[in-house]
Amino acid sequence: MLVLHASPAQVSALAAVGPAVGALIALPLGPWVEPRRKRPVMIAMDLARFAALMTVPVAFAAGVLSFGQLLVVSAVVAAAKIAFAAAAGAYLKAVVRPDDLLVANARFESTTWSAIAVGPPLGGAAVGLSGPVTTVVADAVSYLGSALCLTAIRGREDRRRRTTAGRRAGDLLDGWRHLLTHPGLRPLLRGAPRRSARRPTPTDCR
């Protein structure tokens, strides 16, 4: 809005493109991440976000920044975020002892939700104090720092046996089939409340 003088419709489109990309690629990304070592995936996703975000200040400095570029950057960042999150949860089990996994998961989730709660207000304050372009640069550098921190983690991660592409596609179809045919999950997928055609019986409760 400050740099490109975007309209409300454009701002709404920019806000919606990330979740839309997530809805399209979340399920295919799971089978893609699953057979790979998780730390390289996380580092690659951090570097992808760094590179995508850094195109914004570069294009701004060259006077060629456009709304279309922001849409592409938003889509790339959203896709990388999903892949990173999928790999991070699995990687935690590879670097933490089983006895410490409960505490590690609690800290992991606490950090994640704290960032979700505190991040937007801090981001708004940063935009107000430093301007949108400088804030984007700082955001990009944070992903570069994350990648560097990941490279410092020690410990061997076993690579899982790669499944065939056909089997991964079959797993994906099985997942969708289960969601669409399950009487309890199908209404949740549609976003509609579940309505029971009859009263539950003691047999149902058992």
C-alpha positions in Angstrom: 0.0 0.0 0.0 2.8 2.5 0.9 5.1 1.7 -2.1 2.8 0.4 -4.9 -0.4 2.3 -3.8 -2.3 -1.0 -4.1 -6.0 -1.1 -4.0 -8.0 -2.9 -1.3 -8.7 -5.7 -3.8 -5.0 -6.1 -4.5 -4.2 -6.2 -0.8 -6.9 -8.9 -0.3 -5.5 -10.9 -3.2 -2.0 -10.7 -1.8 -3.2 -11.8 1.6 -5.2 -14.7 0.1 -2.6 -16.1 -2.3 -0.5 -17.7 0.5 -3.3 -19.7 2.0 -4.5 -20.6 -1.5 -1.1 -22.0 -2.4 -1.0 -23.9 0.9 -4.4 -25.5 0.2 -3.2 -26.7 -3.2 0.3 -28.1 -2.3 0.1 -29.1 1.3 -0.9 -32.7 0.6 1.6 -33.2 -2.3 4.4 -31.8 -0.3 4.1 -34.4 2.4 5.0 -37.3 0.2 7.8 -35.2 -1.3 9.4 -34.4 2.1 8.8 -37.8 3.7 11.7 -39.8 2.1 14.3 -37.0 2.2 16.7 -36.0 4.9 14.9 -33.2 6.8 17.7 -30.8 7.6 18.7 -30.2 3.9 15.0 -29.7 3.1 14.7 -27.1 5.9 17.9 -25.3 4.8 16.8 -25.3 1.2 13.4 -23.8 2.2 15.1 -21.1 4.2 17.3 -20.2 1.3 14.4 -20.2 -1.0 12.5 -17.7 1.2 15.6 -15.6 1.5 16.1 -15.5 -2.2 12.4 -14.8 -2.9 12.2 -12.0 -0.4 15.4 -10.4 -1.5 14.0 -9.9 -5.0 11.6 -7.3 -3.5 14.2 -4.7 -2.4 16.3 -5.4 -5.5 13.3 -4.8 -7.8 12.4 -1.7 -5.7 15.9 -0.3 -6.0 15.8 -0.9 -9.8 12.3 0.7 -10.1 10.7 -2.4 -11.5 8.8 -3.7 -8.4 5.3 -4.8 -9.4 2.2 -6.3 -7.7 2.6 -9.5 -9.8 6.1 -10.0 -8.4 4.7 -9.7 -4.8 2.1 -12.4 -5.6 4.8 -14.7 -6.9 7.0 -14.0 -3.8 4.0 -14.7 -1.5 3.3 -18.0 -3.2 7.0 -19.1 -3.0 7.2 -18.1 0.7 4.0 -19.9 1.5 5.1 -23.1 -0.2 8.5 -23.0 1.4 6.9 -22.4 4.8 4.8 -25.6 4.5 7.7 -27.7 3.4 9.8 -26.4 6.2 7.2 -27.0 8.8 6.6 -30.6 7.5 10.3 -31.3 7.7 10.9 -29.6 11.1 8.4 -31.7 13.0 10.0 -34.9 11.7 13.5 -33.7 12.2 12.9 -32.9 15.8 12.7 -36.7 16.5 16.0 -37.2 14.8 18.0 -34.8 17.0 16.3 -35.2 20.3 16.5 -38.3 22.6 13.2 -40.1 23.1 13.2 -39.2 26.8 13.5 -35.5 26.0 11.0 -35.5 23.1 8.0 -34.4 25.2 9.8 -31.3 26.6 11.2 -30.6 23.2 7.8 -30.7 21.5 6.3 -28.5 24.1 9.1 -25.9 23.6 8.7 -26.2 19.8 5.0 -25.6 19.9 5.4 -22.8 22.5 7.9 -21.0 20.3 5.7 -21.5 17.2 2.6 -20.1 18.8 4.5 -17.2 20.5 5.8 -16.2 17.1 2.3 -16.3 15.6 1.0 -14.1 18.4 3.9 -11.6 18.6 5.1 -11.6 15.0 2.3 -9.5 13.3 2.4 -6.7 15.9 6.2 -6.5 15.8 6.1 -6.7 12.0 3.7 -3.7 11.9 5.9 -1.8 14.2 8.9 -2.5 12.1 7.1 -1.3 9.0 6.1 1.9 10.8 9.6 2.5 12.1 11.8 1.4 9.2 9.6 1.3 6.2 8.3 -1.7 4.3 11.4 -2.3 2.1 13.8 -2.4 5.1 11.5 -4.7 6.9 11.4 -7.1 4.0 15.2 -7.1 4.0 15.3 -7.9 7.7 12.7 -10.7 7.2 14.9 -12.2 4.4 18.0 -12.0 6.5 16.3 -13.8 9.3 15.8 -16.8 7.0 19.4 -16.7 6.0 20.3 -16.8 9.7 18.0 -19.7 10.2 19.7 -21.7 7.5 23.1 -20.9 9.0 21.9 -22.1 12.4 20.6 -25.3 10.9 24.0 -26.1 9.4 25.5 -25.9 12.9 23.4 -28.8 14.2 25.4 -31.9 14.8 24.1 -35.4 14.5 23.6 -37.9 11.8 20.2 -38.2 10.2 19.3 -41.4 8.5 17.8 -41.1 5.1 14.5 -43.1 4.7 14.2 -45.5 1.8 12.7 -43.6 -1.1 9.3 -45.0 -2.3 8.3 -45.1 -5.9 6.5 -42.1 -7.4 3.5 -44.3 -8.1 3.2 -45.4 -4.5 3.5 -41.8 -3.2 0.7 -40.8 -5.6 -1.3 -43.8 -4.4 -0.9 -42.7 -0.8 -2.1 -39.2 -1.7 -5.2 -40.6 -3.4 -5.8 -42.9 -0.4 -5.7 -39.9 1.9 -8.1 -37.9 -0.1 -10.4 -40.9 -0.5 -10.5 -41.4 3.3 -11.2 -37.7 3.9 -14.0 -37.6 1.3 -15.7 -40.8 2.5 -15.4 -40.6 6.2 -18.8 -39.5 7.7 -17.1 -37.4 10.4 -14.2 -35.9 8.5 -16.2 -35.0 5.3 -18.3 -32.3 6.9 -15.2 -30.8 8.5 -13.5 -30.7 5.1 -16.5 -28.8 3.7 -16.6 -26.5 6.7 -20.2 -27.5 7.5 -21.4 -28.6 10.9 -22.1 -32.3 11.2 -25.8 -33.2 11.6 -26.8 -36.6 12.8 -29.8 -38.1 11.2 -30.6 -40.1 14.4 -30.0 -40.1 18.1 -26.8 -41.8 19.3 -27.4 -45.2 20.9 -25.4 -47.0 23.6 -24.0 -49.1 20.8 -22.6 -46.1 19.1 -21.0 -44.9 22.3 -19.3 -48.3 22.8 
